[in-house]
Amino acid sequence: MLTDRAKEILAGAGEKMQDAVDFLEEDLKTYRLGKATPAIFNNVMVDYYGTPTPLFQVASINTPDAKTIAIQPWERNMIPKIEKAILDANVGLTPANNGEIIRCIVPALTEERRKELIKKARATGENSKVVVRNARRDAVDLLKKAQKNEGMSEDTEKEAEEEVQKITDKNIKRIDEIVSAKEKDILTV
């Protein structure tokens, strides 16, 4: 039977691991795959009166068709700043405006770009796995300290370590699934 302290350590580790998985999912959404999606601009920050502000907070972003992203700023004077932010963010798109709306045409991916994206997705997945493994190591260290200093029984500590390993395995498997699905998405022409 796990003690409250062991459950607390497990919950903390599980939360850190889940954060790593969530971050991976959000990061992979920003990859430009030859299809128009507003998520490409998730990390674009615009200089809004001296304050770096996410693009989606200063403009409406939509996709009128599969290859076009339309950005409608809330204020017309923001158009040059939004264009600069898109270029600075290096998302691989060139903005063009008609005085009211900024349009970005999403080009088809080249074979070379697909390979780069797959490499980048795998590297991001590996980084997420490192975060998960670090959370596991921290949890195991806390459990050992709890056994040594707080009087947790050895059986409880071992049982909690096994639980930490199960949570770790589940999250590593989920990361592999997410990366593999993204690779399949990247390779789909």
TINUPA-196275 format. One record per residue: x, y, z of N, C-alpha, C in turn; residue in three letters. Coordinates in steps of 0.1 Angstrom, whole numbers, padded with zeros to 4 digits. Example, Ala and Ser with C-alpha at 12.3 -4.5 7.8 and 13.67 -1.06 7.14 Angstrom:
<<0132 -0057 0078> <0123 -0045 0078> <0132 -0033 0078> ALA> <<0128 -0022 0071> <0137 -0011 0071> <0129 0000 0079> SER> 
***
This chain:
<<0008 -0012 0000> <0000 0000 0000> <0009 0012 0000> MET> <<0007 0021 -0010> <0015 0033 -0010> <0011 0044 0000> LEU> <<0020 0050 0006> <0018 0061 0016> <0014 0074 0008> THR> <<0009 0083 0016> <0005 0096 0010> <0018 0103 0004> ASP> <<0029 0102 0010> <0042 0108 0005> <0046 0101 -0008> ARG> <<0044 0088 -0009> <0048 0081 -0021> <0038 0085 -0033> ALA> <<0025 0086 -0029> <0015 0091 -0039> <0018 0105 -0044> LYS> <<0023 0114 -0035> <0026 0127 -0038> <0038 0128 -0048> GLU> <<0048 0120 -0045> <0060 0119 -0054> <0056 0114 -0068> ILE> <<0048 0103 -0068> <0043 0098 -0081> <0035 0108 -0089> LEU> <<0026 0115 -0082> <0018 0126 -0089> <0027 0136 -0095> ALA> <<0037 0141 -0087> <0046 0151 -0092> <0054 0147 -0104> GLY> <<0059 0134 -0104> <0066 0129 -0115> <0057 0127 -0127> ALA> <<0045 0122 -0125> <0035 0121 -0136> <0032 0134 -0142> GLY> <<0030 0144 -0134> <0027 0157 -0140> <0039 0163 -0148> GLU> <<0051 0161 -0144> <0063 0166 -0152> <0063 0158 -0165> LYS> <<0061 0145 -0164> <0061 0137 -0177> <0050 0141 -0186> MET> <<0038 0144 -0181> <0027 0148 -0189> <0030 0161 -0196> GLN> <<0036 0170 -0188> <0040 0183 -0194> <0049 0182 -0206> ASP> <<0059 0172 -0205> <0068 0170 -0216> <0061 0165 -0228> ALA> <<0051 0156 -0226> <0043 0151 -0237> <0034 0162 -0243> VAL> <<0028 0170 -0235> <0020 0181 -0240> <0028 0191 -0248> ASP> <<0040 0194 -0243> <0049 0203 -0250> <0053 0198 -0264> PHE> <<0056 0185 -0264> <0059 0179 -0277> <0048 0180 -0287> LEU> <<0036 0177 -0282> <0024 0178 -0291> <0022 0192 -0297> GLU> <<0024 0202 -0288> <0022 0216 -0292> <0033 0220 -0301> GLU> <<0046 0216 -0299> <0057 0220 -0307> <0055 0214 -0321> ASP> <<0051 0201 -0322> <0050 0195 -0335> <0039 0201 -0343> LEU> <<0029 0207 -0337> <0018 0214 -0344> <0024 0226 -0352> LYS> <<0035 0232 -0348> <0040 0244 -0355> <0048 0240 -0368> THR> <<0050 0227 -0371> <0057 0223 -0383> <0049 0226 -0395> TYR> <<0055 0233 -0405> <0048 0236 -0417> <0049 0224 -0426> ARG> <<0037 0218 -0430> <0037 0205 -0437> <0032 0206 -0451> LEU> <<0031 0218 -0457> <0026 0220 -0470> <0010 0221 -0470> GLY> <<0005 0221 -0458> <-0010 0224 -0456> <-0011 0237 -0448> LYS> <<-0021 0245 -0451> <-0023 0257 -0443> <-0029 0254 -0430> ALA> <<-0023 0258 -0419> <-0028 0256 -0406> <-0024 0268 -0397> THR> <<-0033 0274 -0390> <-0029 0286 -0381> <-0019 0282 -0371> PRO> <<-0018 0269 -0367> <-0008 0265 -0357> <0006 0268 -0360> ALA> <<0009 0270 -0373> <0022 0274 -0378> <0027 0287 -0370> ILE> <<0018 0295 -0367> <0021 0308 -0361> <0020 0308 -0346> PHE> <<0019 0296 -0339> <0018 0295 -0325> <0030 0302 -0317> ASN> <<0042 0302 -0323> <0054 0307 -0317> <0058 0321 -0322> ASN> <<0049 0327 -0330> <0053 0340 -0336> <0049 0351 -0326> VAL> <<0058 0359 -0323> <0056 0370 -0313> <0057 0384 -0321> MET> <<0047 0392 -0319> <0046 0405 -0325> <0049 0416 -0315> VAL> <<0057 0426 -0320> <0060 0438 -0311> <0047 0447 -0311> ASP> <<0039 0445 -0300> <0027 0452 -0298> <0029 0463 -0288> TYR> <<0032 0475 -0293> <0034 0487 -0285> <0045 0484 -0275> TYR> <<0056 0478 -0280> <0068 0475 -0271> <0067 0462 -0263> GLY> <<0056 0455 -0264> <0055 0443 -0257> <0054 0431 -0267> THR> <<0063 0421 -0265> <0062 0409 -0274> <0048 0402 -0271> PRO> <<0040 0400 -0281> <0027 0395 -0279> <0024 0384 -0289> THR> <<0018 0373 -0286> <0015 0362 -0296> <0007 0367 -0307> PRO> <<0010 0363 -0319> <0003 0368 -0331> <-0012 0366 -0330> LEU> <<-0017 0355 -0324> <-0031 0353 -0324> <-0039 0362 -0314> PHE> <<-0031 0370 -0306> <-0037 0380 -0297> <-0039 0394 -0304> GLN> <<-0032 0396 -0316> <-0033 0409 -0322> <-0040 0407 -0336> VAL> <<-0044 0395 -0340> <-0050 0393 -0353> <-0058 0380 -0353> ALA> <<-0068 0380 -0362> <-0075 0367 -0364> <-0068 0360 -0376> SER> <<-0066 0347 -0374> <-0059 0338 -0383> <-0068 0327 -0388> ILE> <<-0070 0326 -0401> <-0078 0316 -0406> <-0073 0310 -0420> ASN> <<-0078 0299 -0424> <-0074 0293 -0437> <-0085 0292 -0447> THR> <<-0086 0302 -0456> <-0096 0302 -0466> <-0096 0290 -0475> PRO> <<-0084 0285 -0478> <-0082 0272 -0485> <-0070 0264 -0481> ASP> <<-0067 0253 -0487> <-0057 0244 -0482> <-0043 0249 -0483> ALA> <<-0041 0260 -0491> <-0027 0265 -0493> <-0025 0279 -0488> LYS> <<-0036 0285 -0483> <-0035 0300 -0479> <-0039 0302 -0465> THR> <<-0031 0310 -0458> <-0034 0315 -0444> <-0036 0330 -0445> ILE> <<-0048 0334 -0440> <-0052 0348 -0440> <-0051 0353 -0426> ALA> <<-0044 0365 -0424> <-0042 0371 -0411> <-0048 0385 -0412> ILE> <<-0059 0387 -0403> <-0066 0399 -0403> <-0063 0406 -0390> GLN> <<-0054 0416 -0390> <-0050 0423 -0378> <-0062 0431 -0372> PRO> <<-0062 0432 -0359> <-0073 0440 -0352> <-0071 0454 -0355> TRP> <<-0058 0459 -0357> <-0055 0473 -0360> <-0047 0473 -0373> GLU> <<-0051 0482 -0382> <-0044 0482 -0395> <-0029 0486 -0394> ARG> <<-0026 0494 -0384> <-0012 0499 -0382> <-0003 0487 -0378> ASN> <<-0008 0476 -0375> <0000 0464 -0370> <0005 0456 -0382> MET> <<0000 0458 -0394> <0004 0450 -0406> <0019 0449 -0408> ILE> <<0026 0461 -0408> <0041 0459 -0410> <0048 0452 -0398> PRO> <<0043 0453 -0386> <0049 0447 -0375> <0046 0432 -0375> LYS> <<0034 0428 -0380> <0031 0414 -0381> <0039 0407 -0392> ILE> <<0041 0414 -0403> <0049 0409 -0414> <0063 0407 -0409> GLU> <<0069 0417 -0402> <0082 0416 -0397> <0083 0404 -0387> LYS> <<0074 0402 -0379> <0074 0391 -0369> <0074 0377 -0376> ALA> <<0066 0376 -0387> <0065 0364 -0394> <0079 0361 -0401> ILE> <<0085 0371 -0407> <0098 0369 -0413> <0108 0365 -0402> LEU> <<0108 0373 -0391> <0118 0370 -0380> <0116 0356 -0374> ASP> <<0104 0351 -0374> <0101 0338 -0368> <0107 0327 -0376> ALA> <<0110 0330 -0389> <0116 0319 -0398> <0107 0307 -0399> ASN> <<0094 0309 -0401> <0085 0298 -0403> <0085 0293 -0418> VAL> <<0092 0299 -0426> <0093 0295 -0440> <0082 0300 -0449> GLY> <<0075 0311 -0444> <0065 0317 -0452> <0068 0332 -0455> LEU> <<0064 0337 -0467> <0066 0351 -0470> <0052 0357 -0470> THR> <<0050 0367 -0461> <0037 0374 -0460> <0036 0385 -0471> PRO> <<0023 0386 -0476> <0020 0397 -0486> <0007 0403 -0481> ALA> <<0006 0416 -0482> <-0007 0422 -0477> <-0013 0431 -0488> ASN> <<-0026 0433 -0486> <-0033 0442 -0496> <-0038 0455 -0488> ASN> <<-0032 0458 -0477> <-0036 0469 -0469> <-0045 0466 -0458> GLY> <<-0052 0454 -0459> <-0061 0451 -0448> <-0058 0437 -0443> GLU> <<-0055 0427 -0452> <-0053 0414 -0448> <-0039 0409 -0453> ILE> <<-0032 0401 -0444> <-0019 0396 -0448> <-0022 0381 -0452> ILE> <<-0017 0378 -0463> <-0018 0364 -0468> <-0005 0357 -0469> ARG> <<-0004 0344 -0465> <0008 0336 -0466> <0004 0324 -0474> CYS> <<0011 0322 -0485> <0008 0310 -0494> <0018 0299 -0489> ILE> <<0012 0287 -0486> <0020 0276 -0480> <0025 0268 -0492> VAL> <<0038 0268 -0495> <0043 0260 -0506> <0044 0245 -0503> PRO> <<0044 0237 -0513> <0045 0223 -0511> <0059 0220 -0506> ALA> <<0060 0209 -0498> <0073 0206 -0492> <0082 0198 -0502> LEU> <<0095 0202 -0502> <0104 0194 -0510> <0108 0182 -0502> THR> <<0114 0172 -0509> <0119 0160 -0502> <0129 0163 -0492> GLU> <<0138 0173 -0495> <0148 0177 -0485> <0142 0183 -0473> GLU> <<0132 0191 -0474> <0125 0197 -0463> <0118 0187 -0454> ARG> <<0112 0177 -0461> <0106 0166 -0454> <0116 0159 -0445> ARG> <<0127 0156 -0450> <0138 0149 -0443> <0142 0157 -0431> LYS> <<0144 0170 -0433> <0148 0180 -0422> <0137 0179 -0411> GLU> <<0124 0180 -0415> <0113 0180 -0405> <0113 0167 -0397> LEU> <<0115 0156 -0404> <0115 0143 -0397> <0127 0143 -0386> ILE> <<0138 0147 -0391> <0150 0148 -0382> <0147 0157 -0370> LYS> <<0141 0168 -0372> <0137 0178 -0362> <0127 0172 -0352> LYS> <<0117 0165 -0358> <0106 0159 -0350> <0112 0148 -0341> ALA> <<0122 0140 -0346> <0128 0129 -0338> <0136 0135 -0327> ARG> <<0144 0146 -0330> <0152 0153 -0320> <0143 0159 -0309> ALA> <<0132 0165 -0312> <0123 0170 -0302> <0117 0159 -0294> THR> <<0114 0148 -0300> <0109 0136 -0293> <0119 0131 -0283> GLY> <<0132 0130 -0287> <0143 0126 -0278> <0144 0135 -0266> GLU> <<0143 0148 -0269> <0144 0158 -0258> <0132 0156 -0248> ASN> <<0120 0153 -0253> <0109 0150 -0244> <0112 0137 -0236> SER> <<0118 0127 -0242> <0121 0115 -0235> <0131 0118 -0224> LYS> <<0141 0127 -0226> <0151 0130 -0216> <0144 0137 -0204> VAL> <<0134 0146 -0207> <0126 0152 -0196> <0119 0142 -0188> VAL> <<0113 0132 -0195> <0105 0121 -0188> <0115 0113 -0179> VAL> <<0127 0109 -0185> <0136 0101 -0177> <0142 0109 -0165> ARG> <<0144 0122 -0167> <0148 0130 -0156> <0138 0131 -0145> ASN> <<0125 0132 -0149> <0114 0132 -0139> <0114 0118 -0131> ALA> <<0117 0107 -0139> <0117 0094 -0132> <0129 0094 -0122> ARG> <<0141 0098 -0127> <0152 0098 -0118> <0150 0107 -0105> ARG> <<0144 0119 -0107> <0141 0127 -0096> <0131 0121 -0086> ASP> <<0121 0114 -0091> <0111 0107 -0083> <0118 0096 -0075> ALA> <<0126 0088 -0082> <0133 0077 -0075> <0142 0082 -0064> VAL> <<0149 0093 -0067> <0158 0100 -0056> <0149 0104 -0044> ASP> <<0138 0110 -0047> <0129 0114 -0036> <0124 0102 -0028> LEU> <<0121 0092 -0035> <0116 0080 -0028> <0127 0074 -0019> LEU> <<0139 0073 -0024> <0150 0068 -0016> <0152 0077 -0004> LYS> <<0152 0090 -0006> <0153 0100 0006> <0142 0098 0016> LYS> <<0130 0096 0011> <0118 0094 0019> <0120 0081 0028> ALA> <<0126 0071 0021> <0128 0058 0029> <0139 0060 0039> GLN> <<0149 0067 0036> <0160 0069 0045> <0157 0079 0056> LYS> <<0151 0091 0053> <0149 0102 0062> <0135 0102 0068> ASN> <<0125 0098 0061> <0111 0100 0066> <0105 0087 0071> GLU> <<0112 0076 0071> <0107 0064 0076> <0098 0056 0067> GLY> <<0098 0058 0054> <0090 0051 0045> <0096 0036 0044> MET> <<0087 0026 0044> <0092 0013 0044> <0099 0009 0031> SER> <<0107 0000 0031> <0115 -0004 0019> <0105 -0010 0008> GLU> <<0095 -0018 0013> <0085 -0023 0004> <0077 -0012 -0003> ASP> <<0073 -0002 0004> <0066 0009 -0002> <0074 0016 -0012> THR> <<0087 0018 -0008> <0096 0025 -0017> <0098 0017 -0030> GLU> <<0099 0004 -0029> <0101 -0005 -0041> <0088 -0004 -0050> LYS> <<0077 -0005 -0043> <0064 -0005 -0050> <0062 0008 -0058> GLU> <<0066 0019 -0051> <0065 0032 -0057> <0074 0034 -0069> ALA> <<0086 0028 -0068> <0096 0028 -0079> <0090 0021 -0091> GLU> <<0084 0010 -0088> <0078 0002 -0099> <0067 0010 -0106> GLU> <<0059 0017 -0098> <0049 0026 -0104> <0055 0037 -0112> GLU> <<0066 0043 -0107> <0073 0054 -0115> <0077 0048 -0128> VAL> <<0082 0036 -0128> <0087 0030 -0141> <0075 0028 -0150> GLN> <<0064 0023 -0145> <0052 0021 -0153> <0048 0034 -0160> LYS> <<0047 0045 -0152> <0043 0058 -0157> <0053 0063 -0168> ILE> <<0066 0061 -0165> <0077 0064 -0174> <0075 0057 -0188> THR> <<0073 0044 -0187> <0071 0036 -0199> <0059 0040 -0207> ASP> <<0048 0043 -0200> <0036 0048 -0207> <0039 0061 -0214> LYS> <<0046 0070 -0208> <0049 0083 -0214> <0059 0082 -0226> ASN> <<0069 0074 -0224> <0079 0071 -0235> <0071 0065 -0247> ILE> <<0062 0056 -0245> <0055 0050 -0256> <0046 0060 -0263> LYS> <<0040 0069 -0255> <0031 0080 -0260> <0040 0089 -0269> ARG> <<0052 0093 -0264> <0061 0101 -0272> <0064 0095 -0285> ILE> <<0068 0082 -0285> <0071 0075 -0297> <0059 0075 -0307> ASP> <<0047 0073 -0302> <0035 0073 -0310> <0033 0087 -0316> GLU> <<0035 0097 -0309> <0033 0111 -0314> <0043 0114 -0325> ILE> <<0056 0111 -0323> <0066 0113 -0333> <0063 0105 -0345> VAL> <<0060 0092 -0343> <0057 0084 -0355> <0045 0089 -0363> SER> <<0035 0094 -0356> <0023 0099 -0363> <0027 0112 -0371> ALA> <<0036 0120 -0365> <0040 0132 -0372> <0049 0129 -0384> LYS> <<0057 0119 -0383> <0066 0114 -0394> <0057 0110 -0406> GLU> <<0046 0102 -0402> <0037 0098 -0413> <0030 0110 -0419> LYS> <<0026 0120 -0411> <0020 0132 -0416> <0030 0139 -0425> ASP> <<0042 0140 -0421> <0052 0147 -0429> <0054 0140 -0443> ILE> <<0054 0127 -0443> <0057 0120 -0455> <0045 0119 -0464> LEU> <<0033 0122 -0459> <0021 0122 -0468> <0022 0134 -0477> THR> <<0021 0131 -0490> <0022 0142 -0500> <0009 0148 -0503> VAL> 
***
